[in-house]
């Protein structure tokens, strides 16, 4: 399966106004993030086969995850494929203990990542 083709896009923003000139991101589905009542944004990504590709939450590429610097995030990952899989938060300035790119989730299994998006990390990942 081509896991690289379906990774979710993470867009980290500051509270500053975004420039309006320059290229626009393509319209992609956005991952729903809900507050847990304690200040943490919670969302879940699920990976599943989609023909010869891999889809996250039913789309290829996967949904955009929009965050702001300072957000506390709990991101669940569910592996609905028939092979080991992993979730790697490409480029976000997170420790290896949080990102865990080499930790594989068995078919039918799940994993959760919790982190605070650090200051100075606004960008598209």
C-alpha positions in Angstrom: 0.0 0.0 0.0 1.2 3.5 -0.7 1.0 5.1 2.7 2.9 8.2 1.7 0.2 9.2 -0.8 -2.5 9.4 1.8 -0.9 11.1 4.8 -3.0 13.8 6.4 -1.9 17.4 5.9 -1.3 19.4 9.1 -1.6 23.1 8.9 -0.4 25.0 12.0 -1.4 28.6 12.3 -0.5 31.6 14.5 -3.0 34.1 15.6 -1.6 36.5 12.9 -3.7 37.1 9.8 -2.7 34.8 6.9 -1.4 36.4 3.7 -3.9 36.4 0.9 -1.4 36.5 -1.9 0.3 33.3 -3.0 -0.7 29.8 -3.7 -3.8 28.4 -2.0 -4.0 24.9 -0.5 -6.3 22.6 -2.5 -9.7 22.1 -0.9 -9.4 19.0 1.2 -11.6 17.6 3.9 -10.8 18.9 7.4 -10.4 16.6 10.4 -13.1 17.4 13.0 -11.5 18.3 16.3 -13.7 18.6 19.4 -12.9 20.1 22.7 -12.9 17.7 25.6 -14.0 20.3 28.1 -10.5 20.5 29.6 -8.8 22.5 26.9 -7.6 19.6 24.7 -8.7 19.2 21.0 -9.5 15.6 20.2 -9.7 14.0 16.8 -9.3 10.6 15.2 -7.7 9.4 12.0 -8.5 6.0 10.6 -6.4 4.3 7.8 -8.1 1.9 5.5 -7.4 0.4 2.1 -9.0 2.2 -0.8 -8.3 0.2 -4.0 -4.5 0.1 -4.4 -4.1 3.2 -2.2 -4.5 4.1 1.5 -7.2 6.5 2.7 -7.4 8.4 5.9 -11.0 8.9 7.1 -12.2 7.9 3.7 -10.1 10.3 1.6 -6.9 10.3 -0.3 -5.0 12.4 0.5 -6.3 12.4 4.1 -8.0 15.3 5.8 -6.3 18.6 6.8 -5.6 18.9 10.5 -5.8 22.6 11.4 -4.1 23.6 14.6 -2.8 26.8 16.3 0.5 27.2 18.2 -0.2 26.4 21.8 -3.1 24.0 21.1 -3.2 20.9 23.3 -4.1 18.0 21.0 -5.1 14.3 21.4 -5.0 12.6 18.1 -6.2 9.0 17.8 -5.1 6.7 15.1 -7.1 3.5 14.1 -5.6 1.0 11.7 -8.4 -0.5 9.6 -6.0 -2.1 7.1 -4.9 -5.7 7.0 -1.2 -4.8 7.6 0.8 -3.1 10.3 0.7 0.7 9.9 1.9 3.8 11.7 1.1 7.4 12.0 4.0 9.9 11.5 3.3 13.6 12.0 5.7 14.7 9.2 7.8 17.7 10.2 6.0 18.8 13.3 8.5 19.8 15.9 7.6 17.0 18.3 9.8 14.6 20.3 10.3 11.1 19.0 8.4 9.8 22.1 5.3 11.7 20.8 5.7 11.2 17.1 6.8 7.5 17.3 7.2 7.0 13.5 8.7 3.6 14.0 5.9 2.3 16.3 3.6 0.1 14.2 -0.1 -0.5 15.0 -1.4 -3.9 14.2 -4.5 -4.4 12.0 -7.6 -3.4 13.9 -5.4 -1.7 16.6 -5.3 1.9 17.6 -2.8 4.4 19.1 -3.1 7.9 20.6 -0.7 10.9 20.4 -0.9 13.8 22.8 1.1 17.0 22.4 1.1 20.7 22.6 1.9 22.5 19.4 5.0 24.6 20.3 5.5 28.3 19.6 7.2 29.1 16.4 5.9 26.0 14.6 3.3 27.6 12.3 3.5 26.1 8.8 2.2 23.4 6.5 3.4 19.9 7.3 
